[in-house]
């Protein structure tokens, strides 16, 4: 299977993630879409790494996963504390910092 | 052939479940669709020969991270917070923007492919009786990337390609091609991944632990409830 198909698939998954971030108003779903985008990037890393015969692509996926795990922990903590104060996680209602 | 089947099945499953993630109304259904996406991505990693990454994908993403998501959704009882769906101007604009982005990303992907792919005609003219210098360079690149030794390749991998020979330099171009394929197939091997991770990428690996520590402290600070008598 050629590299181009994996890159197209990766591009599609990334775009679905971007559209999700733009159209959804629920902060948790937006978070999930960010995870989707990170995974699309991981797929591109592994596919290109195989094409070039270099395992660094796979190593980078581990670092992306670690950062994603840290990001999820922090992000969900922020969502939980926002929910405690506001009783909502709809991002249209959390707009105090709006310029 | 097996790779094509894996790619088609898991590719369609990944895109389909990703669309479900952004269209389902209930956050719990979205989270479960995302688990399916992660599983199909693990399948795609298997089709790419990255077996260890596939296993970690299932354990870390589909296991730990998604459990955290579901836990928070259920903790906050978000199922009742569904907003009625209306198609606003912003959503239409977002989808158009997404299509443009997809077109650009696919275009760039195809450009990258053109840059790395060796055309069959070019490859065909090089297949000869003796291993070519380009193939030797490729093997040398794999050696440095995987921390392999030429003697290791000679004793462990060359006999797997052909039983008569035990030296890379005596291989024919065709056999060398198979040897390179074989070596690249070893890429997802936990043995190789671990070797690279703890030699070439040791410093980034240690820095990663700092990120995790920072996340740990950050979460405790963020979620800690200030009780009236804690100030005293």
Interface residues (C-beta under 8 A of the other chain):
Chain A: X1 X2 X3 X4 X5 X6 X7 X8 X9 X10 X11 X12 X13 X14 X15 X16 X17 X18 X19 X20 X22 X23 X24 X25 X26 X28 X29 X31 X32 X33 X35 X36 X39 X42 X43 X44 X46 X47 X48 X49 X50 X51 X52 X53 X54 X55 X56 X58 X59 X61 X62 X63 X65 X66 X67 X68 X69 X70 X71 X72 X73 X74 X76 X77 X78 X79 X80 X81 X83 X88 X89 X90
Chain B: X3 X4 X7 X11 X14 X15 X18 X19 X21 X22 X27 X30 X31 X34 X37 X38 X41 X44 X45 X47 X48 X49 X50 X52 X53 X56 X57 X60 X61 X64 X65 X68 X69 X72 X73 X75 X76 X78 X81 X83 X90 X91 X94 X95 X97 X98 X99 X101 X102 X105 X106 X108 X109 X110 X112 X113 X116 X117 X138 X141 X142 X145 X146 X180 X183 X184 X187 X188 X192 X193 X196 X197 X200 X201 X204 X208 X211 X212 X214 X215 X216 X218 X219 X222 X223
